[in-house]
Structures are given as structure tokens and as C-alpha cells.
Amino acid sequence: AQSVAQPEDQVNVAEGNPLTVKCTYSVSGNPYLFWYVQYPNRGLQFLLKYITGDNLVKGSYGFEAEFNKSQTSFHLKKPSALVSDSALYFCAVRDITSGTYKYIFGTGTRLKVLA
Amino acid sequence: GAGVSQSPSNKVTEKGKDVELRCDPISGHTALYWYRQSLGQGLEFLIYFQGNSAPDKSGLPSDRFSAERTGGSVSTLTIQRTQQEDSAVYLCASSLQAGGGNEQFFGPGTRLTVL
């Protein structure tokens, strides 16, 4: 079975400070990992993904994430937070050896960047 | 270009009534997913369609829920005999294909309220 955990319901960070939104996963085989963002009153948007290759992936709006196989983590990071980054962030995983194309999403982490 | 569209944007119904939610995916996308987003529950996978293959219905919560995709394009999610616990935002997403690590493009959702 595949699962994903976002251990923090909310993360608060001051504008200009680095931010981290945590995600850990559990799959039997190898994962595809994604981050999506949901701005207020808007649909979910793709941010970045890990498929294969470099463990550090870069995405939209200056975000990046590091795939860590030994820790089964895929934390989202940004060196300098903006107030406009305040949104709901979702991590998602698919086990590519499971025989299904089903994606499992985390419960979401609300990021609040304070001016 | 046009994104994923969903209709209606809001639906209020009485307990016991049937409802139909519609999703128009991005043209050329062979994969289509339905999710349910409840407050504090994240995104719950319901069903996905990939091309002409049999859909993966493993996320449908009960036999009151069904979905179909006609002509490989438009999809309809039907909830029969609605219950108050069905109240949620129903999200549709499409991707180029279900495999290959393609990101999903989400529609704005249908907010369902069951009185």
C-alpha cells in the first residue's frame, strides 16, 4: 500500500526567511512524487515533481524539493519566503511498481508567510 | 488554451436526491481523475480513467457513487441518494496520460452541499 504524510497542518514563517514544508511517503516500490499548491479560491496547481535523476528538483515560483530515499522524504523548500507564497500545499505519491496509476495525496499543509 | 472545466460550480441538494457532476478535461488528455476534498481531509482519490482501459474505481466510498467517461473525453460523477457526509468539494483532474509521471491539471471543483 502507498501512503503519504504531511506532519504539519500549518507552517508559519516570516517573509524573507527560508521555508520548509515536510512530506514523507511509504511505497512498496519506487515512487513518483509531486507537490501541488492551492491558492485561496483557486484550483490546485502543479509545482514540481521527482521522477528519476537528480534528487534535487526545482519547480515554479522558486520552490525546490529534495528526494531522500533513505528517509523516504520529499520536503518542499524555498530560500526566501514571500507573503504571496501563503497557500495550501499538497504532497502526492504514486508507487510506479504497484500496477496502478492511482495517486495518494497528503492532508495538506497550510503555509502562512508573515510580513 | 482551455483548462479543465467543471460544472456546476456549486450544487445544493436535499438528502436523498441524486446529483450529477460534470468534468471537461483538457483536449488530448487521456487520463482523468476524480477526487473529493473535505475540510481537513486533504484530497481523497475516487476513480481514474486511462484511455479505453477499465477505470480504477477503488476509491469510490460506496455503491452510491459511480462515474463514466464518454468518448474518452467528458466525465460524469453521479452520487445517488445523497447523504450529508457527501458534502465536499469534488475535484476533477486530467493529464496527458496516467503513466509516465505526467502532472495533473485540476479543475476549479464543484462544491456540493447536502442539506
HADDOCK unambig.tbl for C-alpha pairs under 7 A between the chains (distance, minus, plus):
assign (segid A and resid 32 and name CA) (segid B and resid 101 and name CA) 6.48 0.50 0.50
assign (segid A and resid 42 and name CA) (segid B and resid 108 and name CA) 6.54 0.50 0.50
assign (segid A and resid 43 and name CA) (segid B and resid 106 and name CA) 6.22 0.50 0.50
assign (segid A and resid 43 and name CA) (segid B and resid 107 and name CA) 6.14 0.50 0.50
assign (segid A and resid 43 and name CA) (segid B and resid 108 and name CA) 4.79 0.50 0.50
assign (segid A and resid 44 and name CA) (segid B and resid 106 and name CA) 5.78 0.50 0.50
assign (segid A and resid 45 and name CA) (segid B and resid 105 and name CA) 6.92 0.50 0.50
assign (segid A and resid 45 and name CA) (segid B and resid 106 and name CA) 6.98 0.50 0.50
assign (segid A and resid 46 and name CA) (segid B and resid 103 and name CA) 6.70 0.50 0.50
assign (segid A and resid 51 and name CA) (segid B and resid 101 and name CA) 6.35 0.50 0.50
assign (segid A and resid 101 and name CA) (segid B and resid 98 and name CA) 5.75 0.50 0.50
assign (segid A and resid 101 and name CA) (segid B and resid 99 and name CA) 6.32 0.50 0.50
assign (segid A and resid 104 and name CA) (segid B and resid 45 and name CA) 6.78 0.50 0.50
assign (segid A and resid 105 and name CA) (segid B and resid 42 and name CA) 6.89 0.50 0.50
assign (segid A and resid 105 and name CA) (segid B and resid 43 and name CA) 5.72 0.50 0.50
assign (segid A and resid 106 and name CA) (segid B and resid 42 and name CA) 5.99 0.50 0.50
assign (segid A and resid 107 and name CA) (segid B and resid 40 and name CA) 6.70 0.50 0.50
assign (segid A and resid 107 and name CA) (segid B and resid 41 and name CA) 5.42 0.50 0.50
assign (segid A and resid 107 and name CA) (segid B and resid 42 and name CA) 3.70 0.50 0.50
assign (segid A and resid 107 and name CA) (segid B and resid 43 and name CA) 6.67 0.50 0.50
assign (segid A and resid 108 and name CA) (segid B and resid 42 and name CA) 5.64 0.50 0.50
